[in-house]
Amino acid sequence: MSQRFARAASAYRPIGDWVMHVPQTMRALVRADEVWLALLSAVVGVFGGIGVVVINDITAIMHERLFALPAGQGLSESLFVAPLRAFSVPVLGGAVLGVSMWALARLRPHNLIDPIEANAMYGGRVSLLDSLIVAGQTAWSNGVGASVGMEAGYAQLGAGIASWLGRSFRVRRSDLRVLVGCGTAAAIGGAFNAPLCGAFYGIELIIGIYSIATLPFVVIAALAGTLTVQILAGGTPPLQVTLPALVPNGAYVTVLVEGMVCGLLGIAVMRGVTMVEAAFRRSGIPVWARPALGGVVVGLLGCFTPAAMSSGHSALHADINVSYPFLVVLSFMLFKAIASAFSIGAGFRGGLFFASLFLGALFGKVFAGVVAVLPFITPMPSGFYAVVGMSGLAVAIVGGPMTMTFLALESTQNFGVTMAVLAASIVSAITVRRLFGYSFATWRFHLRGEQIRSAVDVGWIHSLTVGRMMRRPAATVQRGMTLSAFRQEIPLGASQRVVVTDEAGAYAGIAYPAEAFAVTGEGRSVGDILHHQEHFLLPGMTVKEAIAALETAEADALVVVDGPDSRQVLGLLTEQYALRRYNEELDRRRREMAGE
């Protein structure tokens, strides 16, 4: 793990180091005064908003040209798309994407780091070039009709710009992580015309923890991003949906049930994406050909209904207040779920945020149809269940119950349903946490072998290695030395432990002087009192791995060797020092999060 971390970190040299050198005076102001950091957050927000407008314009132009749509009409809200276009565009677009990704992998053979992973592992260091690549791939995938959300491109571009600016100003590690959260908050806030949703997206999903010290900067960026999108593109209009002014108490039981079912459905969707990915891997189909095959599935479903294509954002706004027959809505939901699973599983670039909102709204209408035939259920408009389902399923897949609650509030501008949405979101989050344990992003990290459950900073653990903490041993002797000679060379009290090597200089064990003075008899050697012969540390181990090894060996110190074969002694690490350094770093992170 630590070697992989080192390779990944070295691959992400900050572009800002050679593109932009901010004068020292300005760097000092940003590092010393929170007012200047707030101004930098606002600048990040403006750039994040501009990124949203650019990506939206690119995808809108692609939809209009490739699918012959009228200007201003979204793909997923269209009533009809020519079957030839609906089928061929995703297939050909997937082929182009697959070949380009194959070529890119040969030129840049490393994983593209997303904002959550960057904040969790690399202290907020996101490659701007990689972010531009992800944004371009996301815009292309959505533009050719793949059922993927554009939030991946929005957030990645906002985070990349924020990290680039932060590195150019050489801000502290904790401030750089906050700026990355600011960039994503601005992008999501601008995309949905919902600054509070954007702010909590940055806090819950990208920074990973609430803090009074970080909240103002994220809110400033979210407001700046939202205002930028409003000025340049007008912003996203609110959802036009019929909602009750007040939710009766009797409806909350139904709301809680819907939230729980949303959690189960979210798990099914995430598992479905994984199954499709695994099926493609086992099939032996070349990586570059998989998006085209995913495009075949999307194209076939698009021939039945364009609602299965693209992110579904325009269809959400157009259809959330429309009453469809039960089987029609159920079919739409199944088509959209299958299209999303095959789009992501086949390799199209994008996320499930937008898709989960549309899927959740469709599920809410399905749920409303079921509830309508049950006795003793308080009747509610189908739009109410659609809004609750929209938020509940998005929480299950993406995470962030407060993010989705504020999204529902700002999208509907109805305070009456906020408590119901929050209740369903909490139940959905608990259901997923108890039964699955991951959001979609952290689940994909898990499949890659990364132990990341959130964006909380754990990268410092990987940088705090045994090689950095070890010290040179106070004394070293050879295994063949007699105990009498050992007692003469190492007086009692001179050292608590002595490292022992063999005749070739390889590690042989640890000897304790107190035991050497207690052993009697002629002809005894140091080799007779060795301990921990097969227990040692490697310089690349993290502090947590070192502490675990010390506990397993039941030792208060272990020798550090260069490798398990050569076993040349490099140093010594005590359990006391490892625990002290670990606790110091924990306290430092706690003080950073508290703003101390």
C-alpha positions in Angstrom: 0.0 0.0 0.0 2.7 2.5 1.0 4.8 1.8 -2.1 1.7 2.3 -4.3 1.0 5.5 -2.5 4.5 6.8 -3.1 4.3 6.0 -6.8 0.9 7.7 -7.1 2.1 10.8 -5.3 5.2 11.1 -7.5 3.0 11.0 -10.5 1.0 14.0 -9.5 3.6 16.8 -9.7 1.7 20.1 -9.2 1.2 21.8 -12.5 1.1 25.1 -10.6 4.7 24.6 -9.6 5.9 25.4 -13.2 2.8 27.2 -14.7 2.2 29.8 -12.1 4.5 31.3 -9.5 2.5 33.6 -7.2 4.6 36.4 -5.7 5.9 35.6 -2.2 4.0 38.5 -0.6 0.6 37.3 -1.9 1.4 33.7 -0.8 2.2 35.0 2.7 -1.0 37.0 2.9 -3.1 33.9 2.0 -1.3 31.7 4.5 -1.4 34.3 7.3 -4.9 35.9 7.0 -8.2 34.1 6.6 -9.7 37.0 4.8 -7.3 36.4 1.9 -8.1 32.7 2.0 -11.8 33.6 1.8 -11.0 35.7 -1.3 -9.2 32.8 -2.9 -12.2 30.6 -2.1 -14.4 33.1 -4.0 -12.0 33.0 -7.0 -12.2 29.2 -6.9 -16.0 29.4 -6.9 -16.0 31.7 -9.9 -13.8 29.3 -11.9 -15.9 26.3 -10.7 -19.1 28.0 -12.0 -17.4 28.8 -15.3 -16.5 25.2 -15.7 -20.1 24.1 -15.2 -21.2 26.5 -17.9 -18.6 25.3 -20.4 -19.4 21.6 -19.8 -23.1 22.3 -20.1 -22.7 24.2 -23.3 -20.5 21.4 -24.8 -23.0 18.7 -24.0 -26.0 20.8 -25.2 -24.3 21.4 -28.5 -23.5 17.7 -28.9 -27.1 16.7 -28.1 -28.5 19.2 -30.6 -26.1 18.3 -33.4 -25.9 14.5 -32.9 -29.5 13.8 -32.0 -31.1 16.6 -34.2 -32.8 18.2 -31.2 -34.3 21.7 -31.2 -32.2 24.3 -29.4 -32.7 24.3 -25.7 -34.3 20.9 -25.5 -32.7 18.2 -23.3 -32.1 14.8 -24.7 -33.7 12.8 -21.9 -36.9 15.0 -21.9 -37.4 14.5 -25.7 -40.5 12.6 -26.7 -38.9 11.1 -29.8 -35.4 10.7 -31.2 -34.8 9.0 -34.6 -34.0 5.4 -33.8 -31.0 5.4 -36.1 -29.5 8.3 -34.2 -30.5 6.9 -30.8 -28.7 3.7 -31.6 -25.7 4.7 -33.6 -24.5 7.8 -31.7 -23.9 6.0 -28.4 -22.2 3.1 -30.2 -19.9 5.3 -32.3 -19.3 7.7 -29.4 -18.4 4.7 -27.2 -16.0 3.5 -29.8 -14.2 6.8 -30.0 -14.1 7.1 -26.2 -12.8 3.5 -25.8 -9.9 4.0 -28.3 -9.0 7.4 -26.8 -9.0 6.0 -23.2 -6.8 3.1 -24.4 -4.3 5.5 -26.0 -4.4 7.7 -22.9 -3.7 4.8 -20.6 -0.5 4.0 -22.6 0.6 7.7 -22.4 -0.4 8.2 -18.7 -0.4 4.8 -17.0 -1.9 5.8 -13.7 -5.3 6.1 -12.1 -7.0 9.5 -12.4 -7.4 10.8 -8.9 -10.8 12.1 -8.0 -11.5 14.8 -5.3 -12.5 12.3 -2.6 -9.4 10.2 -3.1 -7.2 13.3 -3.4 -8.4 14.7 0.0 -8.3 11.3 1.7 -4.9 10.2 0.5 -2.9 13.1 -1.1 -3.7 16.1 1.0 -5.8 17.7 -1.7 -3.3 17.4 -4.5 -5.3 17.0 -7.8 -3.7 17.1 -11.2 -5.2 19.9 -13.3 -4.4 18.1 -16.5 -6.1 14.9 -15.3 -9.1 16.9 -14.2 -9.4 18.4 -17.7 -9.2 14.9 -19.1 -12.0 13.6 -16.8 -14.2 16.7 -17.5 -13.7 16.2 -21.3 -14.4 12.4 -21.1 -17.5 13.1 -19.0 -18.8 15.7 -21.4 -18.2 13.4 -24.3 -19.9 10.4 -22.6 -23.0 12.5 -21.8 -22.9 14.2 -25.1 -23.2 10.9 -27.0 -26.1 9.8 -24.9 -24.5 7.5 -22.3 -26.6 7.4 -19.1 -24.1 9.1 -16.8 -24.2 12.1 -14.6 -22.1 15.2 -15.4 -21.4 15.8 -11.7 -18.1 13.8 -12.1 -16.9 16.3 -14.6 -18.2 19.4 -12.7 -16.6 18.3 -9.4 -13.4 17.1 -11.0 -12.8 20.3 -12.9 -13.7 22.5 -9.9 -11.4 20.4 -7.6 -8.5 20.5 -10.2 -8.7 24.3 -10.5 -8.9 24.7 -6.8 -5.9 22.4 -6.1 -3.9 24.2 -8.9 -4.5 27.6 -7.3 -3.9 26.3 -3.8 -0.6 24.8 -4.8 0.4 28.0 -6.6 -0.2 29.9 -3.4 1.5 27.1 -1.5 -1.2 26.9 1.1 -1.0 24.4 4.0 -2.2 20.8 3.6 -5.4 21.4 5.5 -6.2 24.6 3.6 -5.6 22.8 0.3 -8.1 20.1 1.2 -10.6 22.9 2.1 -10.0 24.6 -1.3 -10.7 21.3 -3.1 -14.0 21.1 -1.2 -14.6 24.7 -2.3 -14.1 23.8 -6.0 -16.6 20.9 -5.9 -19.1 22.9 -3.8 -19.0 25.7 -6.4 -19.5 23.3 -9.2 -22.4 21.4 -7.7 -24.0 24.5 -6.3 -23.9 26.1 -9.8 -25.1 23.0 -11.6 -28.2 22.8 -9.5 -28.7 26.5 -8.7 -28.5 25.3 -5.0 -25.6 26.9 -3.0 -26.5 25.1 0.2 -26.6 21.8 -1.5 -23.2 22.6 -3.1 -21.7 23.7 0.2 -22.8 20.5 2.0 -21.7 18.4 -0.9 -18.2 19.8 -0.5 -18.3 19.3 3.3 -20.0 15.9 3.6 -18.4 14.2 0.5 -15.2 16.0 -0.3 -13.8 17.3 3.0 -15.5 14.6 5.0 -16.3 16.4 8.3 -18.2 19.4 9.5 -16.1 22.2 11.0 -16.8 25.9 11.8 -13.3 26.6 10.6 -14.0 25.3 7.1 -17.7 26.0 6.6 -17.3 29.8 5.7 -14.9 29.2 2.9 -17.0 26.4 1.3 -20.2 28.5 1.6 -18.4 31.4 -0.1 -17.2 29.3 -3.0 -20.7 27.7 -3.4 -22.3 31.1 -3.5 -19.7 32.4 -6.0 -20.2 29.4 -8.2 -24.0 29.6 -8.2 -24.0 33.3 -8.9 -21.5 32.8 -11.8 -23.7 30.2 -13.4 -26.8 32.5 -12.9 -25.0 35.4 -14.5 -23.6 33.5 -17.5 -26.3 30.9 -18.2 -29.4 31.9 -16.1 -29.2 29.0 -13.7 -31.3 25.9 -13.3 -35.1 26.6 -12.7 -36.8 25.0 -9.7 -38.8 21.8 -10.0 -42.4 22.4 -10.9 -44.1 19.8 -8.8 -47.3 19.7 -6.8 -46.4 19.4 -3.1 -48.5 19.6 0.1 -48.0 22.8 2.2 -47.8 20.5 5.3 -47.0 16.9 5.7 -49.4 15.2 8.1 -48.0 13.1 10.9 -49.6 10.0 9.6 -47.6 10.1 6.4 -44.2 9.8 8.1 -44.4 6.0 8.6 -44.8 5.7 4.8 -41.9 8.2 4.3 -39.7 6.1 6.5 -40.6 2.9 4.6 -39.8 4.7 1.3 -36.5 5.8 2.7 -35.6 2.2 3.7 -36.6 0.8 0.3 -34.5 3.6 -1.4 -31.5 2.3 0.5 -32.1 -1.2 -0.7 -32.6 0.0 -4.3 -29.4 2.0 -4.0 -27.5 -1.1 -3.0 -29.0 -3.0 -5.9 -27.9 -0.3 -8.4 -24.3 -0.2 -7.0 -24.2 -4.0 -7.1 -25.6 -4.0 -10.6 -22.9 -1.7 -11.9 -20.3 -3.9 -10.3 -21.8 -7.0 -11.9 -21.7 -5.4 -15.3 -18.0 -4.4 -14.8 -17.1 -7.9 -13.7 -18.9 -9.4 -16.6 -17.0 -7.2 -19.1 -13.7 -8.1 -17.4 -14.4 -11.9 -17.4 -15.6 -11.7 -21.1 -12.1 -11.0 -22.4 -13.4 -8.1 -24.5 -10.7 -5.5 -25.0 -11.0 -2.4 -22.8 -11.2 -0.1 -25.8 -14.2 -2.0 -27.2 -16.3 -2.1 -24.1 -17.8 1.5 -24.3 -19.1 0.7 -27.8 -20.8 -2.4 -26.5 -22.3 -0.4 -23.6 -23.5 2.0 -26.2 -25.3 -0.8 -27.9 -27.4 -1.4 -24.8 -28.0 2.3 -24.2 -28.9 2.9 -27.9 -31.4 0.0 -27.9 -33.1 1.4 -24.7 -33.0 4.9 -26.2 -35.0 3.7 -29.2 -37.8 2.8 -26.8 -37.5 6.1 -24.7 -34.9 8.9 -24.7 -35.5 9.1 -20.9 -33.0 6.2 -20.6 -30.2 8.4 -22.2 -28.0 11.1 -20.9 -28.1 12.2 -17.2 -31.9 12.4 -16.9 -31.7 16.0 -15.5 -33.9 17.5 -18.1 -36.4 14.6 -17.9 -36.6 15.1 -14.1 -37.7 18.7 -14.5 -40.1 17.9 -17.4 -41.7 14.8 -16.0 -41.7 15.0 -12.2 -45.2 16.4 -12.1 -46.6 14.3 -14.9 -48.8 11.4 -14.0 -47.9 8.3 -16.1 -49.6 4.8 -15.8 -47.9 2.6 -13.2 -46.4 0.1 -15.7 -45.0 3.0 -17.9 -43.2 4.6 -14.9 -41.9 1.2 -13.8 -40.6 0.5 -17.3 -38.9 3.9 -17.4 -37.2 3.2 -14.0 -36.0 -0.2 -15.2 -34.7 1.2 -18.5 -32.9 4.0 -16.7 -31.3 1.6 -14.2 -30.1 -0.8 -16.9 -28.8 2.0 -19.1 -26.9 3.6 -16.1 -25.4 0.2 -15.1 -24.2 -0.6 -18.6 -22.9 3.0 -19.2 -20.7 3.0 -16.1 -19.9 -0.7 -16.2 -18.8 -0.5 -19.8 -16.4 2.4 -19.2 -18.2 5.6 -20.0 -16.9 8.4 -17.8 -19.4 9.9 -15.4 -21.2 9.5 -12.1 -24.5 8.4 -10.7 -25.6 11.5 -8.9 -27.8 12.9 -11.7 -29.0 9.5 -12.6 -29.9 8.6 -9.0 -32.0 11.7 -8.8 -34.0 10.8 -11.8 -34.2 7.1 -10.8 -35.3 8.1 -7.3 -38.1 10.3 -8.7 -39.3 7.5 -10.9 -39.2 5.1 -8.0 -41.1 7.6 -5.9 -43.9 7.5 -8.5 -43.8 3.7 -8.5 -44.0 3.8 -4.7 -46.9 6.2 -4.9 -48.8 3.8 -7.2 -48.3 0.9 -4.7 -49.3 3.0 -1.7 -52.4 4.3 -3.5 -54.0 0.8 -3.4 -53.2 0.1 0.2 -55.8 0.9 2.9 -55.2 3.1 6.0 -52.5 5.1 4.1 -52.7 8.9 4.2 -53.2 9.9 0.6 -50.4 12.2 -0.7 -49.6 13.6 -4.2 -47.3 11.4 -6.3 -45.0 14.4 -6.7 -44.4 14.3 -2.9 -43.2 10.6 -3.1 -41.1 11.5 -6.1 -39.2 14.2 -4.3 -38.7 12.0 -1.2 -37.5 9.1 -3.5 -35.3 11.5 -5.4 -33.4 12.4 -2.2 -33.5 9.0 -0.6 -32.0 7.1 -3.5 -29.4 9.8 -4.1 -28.3 9.5 -0.5 -28.1 5.7 -0.8 -25.8 5.9 -3.9 -23.9 9.2 -3.4 -24.2 9.8 0.3 -24.7 13.1 2.1 -28.1 13.2 3.7 -27.8 17.0 4.4 -26.7 17.6 0.8 -29.8 15.9 -0.6 -32.1 17.5 1.9 -30.9 21.0 0.9 -31.1 20.0 -2.7 -34.8 19.1 -2.3 -35.4 22.3 -0.4 -33.7 24.6 -2.9 -35.1 22.7 -5.9 -38.7 22.7 -4.8 -38.6 25.9 -2.7 -41.1 24.1 -0.3 -40.2 24.0 3.4 -43.2 21.8 4.2 -41.5 18.6 2.8 -38.1 19.3 4.1 -38.6 17.3 7.3 -40.0 14.3 5.4 -37.1 14.4 3.0 -34.6 14.5 5.8 -36.3 11.6 7.6 -36.2 9.5 4.4 -32.6 10.4 3.7 -31.4 9.4 7.2 -33.2 6.1 7.0 -31.7 5.5 3.6 -28.2 6.3 4.8 -28.5 4.0 7.8 -29.9 1.2 5.7 -26.9 1.4 3.3 -24.4 1.8 6.1 -25.7 -1.3 8.0 -26.2 -3.5 5.0 -23.5 -2.4 2.5 -21.2 0.1 4.2 -20.1 2.1 1.1 -21.3 4.9 -1.1 -20.8 4.5 -4.9 -17.4 6.3 -4.8 -16.0 4.5 -1.8 -17.3 1.2 -3.1 -15.2 1.6 -6.2 -12.2 2.4 -4.1 -12.8 -0.8 -2.2 -12.9 -2.8 -5.4 -9.5 -1.3 -6.3 -8.1 -2.4 -2.9 -8.0 1.1 -1.4 -9.2 1.3 2.3 -11.1 4.6 1.9 -14.5 5.0 3.5 -14.7 8.8 3.2 -12.7 11.9 2.3 -11.4 12.3 5.9 -7.6 12.8 5.6 -5.8 9.4 6.1 -2.9 10.2 3.7 -0.7 11.4 6.5 -0.8 7.8 7.9 0.8 6.6 4.6 3.4 9.3 4.7 4.3 8.6 8.3 6.4 5.5 7.5 8.8 3.4 9.5 11.7 4.7 7.4 10.9 8.3 8.7 10.5 7.2 12.3 13.3 4.7 12.9 16.5 5.5 14.7 20.0 4.0 14.5 20.4 1.2 17.1 22.6 2.1 20.0 24.6 -1.1 19.9 25.1 -4.0 17.5 26.9 -7.3 18.2 27.4 -10.6 16.3 25.5 -13.8 17.2 28.7 -15.8 17.9 29.9 -13.5 20.7 30.2 -15.1 24.1 28.0 -13.9 26.9 31.1 -13.0 29.0 32.4 -10.8 26.2 28.9 -9.4 25.7 28.7 -8.4 29.4 32.0 -6.7 29.2 31.1 -4.7 26.0 27.5 -3.9 27.1 27.5 -3.0 30.8 24.2 -3.5 32.6 22.1 -0.4 32.2 24.0 0.9 29.2 21.2 -0.2 26.8 17.8 -1.8 27.1 18.2 -3.9 23.9 21.0 -4.8 21.5 20.6 -5.7 17.8 22.3 -9.0 16.9 23.5 -9.9 13.4 25.0 -13.1 12.0 28.5 -13.4 10.5 27.3 -12.0 7.2 25.8 -8.9 8.8 22.1 -10.0 8.4 19.7 -9.5 11.2 19.6 -12.4 13.6 17.5 -11.1 16.6 17.4 -8.8 19.6 19.3 -9.5 22.9 18.5 -8.0 26.2 21.5 -7.2 28.5 19.5 -7.9 31.6 18.9 -11.4 30.4 22.6 -11.8 29.5 23.7 -11.0 33.1 21.1 -13.4 34.5 22.3 -16.4 32.4 25.1 -18.4 34.0 27.3 -21.1 32.6 30.5 -21.2 30.5 30.5 -21.3 26.7 27.1 -19.7 26.3 26.8 -17.2 23.3 24.6 -14.3 22.4 22.7 -16.7 20.0 21.3 -18.5 23.1 19.3 -15.5 24.3 17.9 -14.1 21.0 14.4 -12.8 20.7 12.2 -11.8 17.8 14.3 -13.5 15.2 11.5 -13.6 12.7 9.9 -10.3 13.6 11.1 -7.2 12.0 9.8 -4.0 10.2 10.3 -2.7 6.7 11.0 1.0 6.0 7.9 1.3 3.8 5.5 0.2 6.4 3.0 2.8 7.7 2.8 3.7 11.4 -0.4 1.7 11.8 1.2 -1.3 10.2 4.2 -0.9 12.5 2.1 -0.7 15.6 0.2 -3.8 14.5 3.5 -5.7 13.9 4.8 -4.6 17.4 1.6 -5.9 19.0 1.8 -9.2 17.1 5.4 -9.7 18.2 4.6 -8.6 21.8 7.7 -6.5 21.6 8.5 -3.0 22.8 10.9 -2.5 19.9 11.6 -4.1 16.5 14.5 -3.8 14.1 14.0 -2.3 10.7 15.6 -4.2 7.8 16.0 -3.4 4.1 14.1 -6.6 3.0 13.0 -10.0 4.2 15.7 -11.7 2.1 18.9 -9.7 2.7 17.8 -8.6 6.3 20.4 -5.8 6.5 19.8 -3.7 9.6 18.7 -0.1 8.9 17.5 1.0 12.2 15.3 0.4 15.3 11.8 1.6 16.1 10.3 1.5 19.6 6.6 1.0 20.2 6.6 4.0 22.6 8.0 6.4 19.9 5.6 5.0 17.2 2.6 5.5 19.4 3.8 9.0 20.4 4.2 10.1 16.8 0.9 8.6 15.8 -0.9 10.4 18.7 0.9 13.7 17.8 -0.4 13.5 14.2 -3.9 12.6 15.4 -3.9 15.6 17.7 -2.5 17.8 14.9 -5.3 16.8 12.5 -7.9 17.3 15.3 -6.6 20.8 15.9 -6.6 21.6 12.2 -10.3 20.4 11.9 -11.2 22.5 14.9 -9.5 25.6 13.5 -7.0 25.9 16.4 
